[in-house]
């Protein structure tokens, strides 16, 4: 249901504004309405806090620490206790100085690690290249020789070598020796051996053809390429060992300082949020004021707490919202534990307006009912039940909510499995002589189709009734007339079908006709021609519930196919494997298909009759929790 909200106005003594705002933050129930920020010292403090918060988060990410869910309230209390003695104006500079030396040491480690990783990569590439030239280096020539290595475009290689040989021929020297290693982007490595006397002329030719000298990394010093393999191997071992040592140091530092920095981040994050509120307070000479919205069910407790803590230094006034304020009131939902997990479906939409209707309870009733009807197998229901129990024990609220939804689906799957007489298809019938309580849906298709259409009509009628209720409640004449007319026309069509089916005398036909006339009048009065079009759409909406029968029938047939494979191949490994794979596929499709189509029936067919999604989300001024601590504005 939608919680009743109260408009709260608070006045406080200016000298205690920081304490009062901090206490409101700890209470975490007031949805604040912010004004424009004031200039001056407060804004400078806020900007300093934001910069400090970003710096701390940067250090945490540099440590590669990400165990936010392990941070408890105790860490925050410890940080508050440690820093609470600092004056406000000294807080940011003092913490910044404390972090400066730590940040320098961490940055030095990170820089050294990056340099070692870069050198390791260069050393490995150089070693790989030198190893490919090993045989060429070992092949000696007579006389003094010049050995050089070059980067050269593959397209220029043959022409450059031809010109080099021409230069050697002019000097009456023997030809060159070379080995070429193709590379990426048409750029390869050329190892060239020529007489030492022709070195300058050969180098000039290669430069002409855009060749560049290939060099060993700087850390190799003056060592020659043909003698560098042992040295490179030693350097690779040194760099690898140093990287491992640095990573070990960072990991140890992360384990020790990660929680401390996280608690400091939480403390600064809270101070930043509080400072942002303080910068927007309406202030007078000796007082400040703020306004917001608070759920009525927590008002008395929060007001008593504030009065007990601050006494006459704070003044509170509250009132219920007027109709002209309904569009500005945030929507806060509160449902019973069995229905609350289904609020997940509304998180994909904008919340309902404050004067609207919370459909969570209706979703909790119909969604698992429809899904269970589609799955309709006791065997699959048992598996879903076990899966849901496991998920309900999860640490994250989202996982627990999904587990609760699957739990409801599993119960209805068991019920509908008994109705259809299915346990992993016809395995229950074969082993336990299981019989359906109503019909076997793979055989009696028409009764199931008619039932799902009737189910859809009831669901759509319920949505229209909610629309009528909302229109009357909010005094929207066009809305309630259109929804009531739509409902009357649909009821008249249902009545006409009943009359035609029973072949009643003509005198009994007056009720459907009367409903049709009344419905058309209301439709035209409330929505004009658009109302008539919506009625036609509602008929299509009702027919679309046939998908419940269609999805269920396909699931039942696929389960039967698995049994047929067992009939064909017997209790062989291949037969059992095929049957299990088909059941696994059917199980995944059953959960996915039933969930998606049930959600679609709610979002389109049901919500379309009343849901507007024009509300404002209730965002109380409160502490962050879990991984949301990292997601700061």
Order of alpha helices (4+ residues) and beta strands (2+ residues): beta-alpha-beta-alpha-alpha-alpha-alpha-beta-alpha-beta-beta-alpha-beta-alpha-beta-beta-alpha-beta-beta-alpha-alpha-alpha-alpha-alpha-alpha-alpha-alpha-alpha-alpha-beta
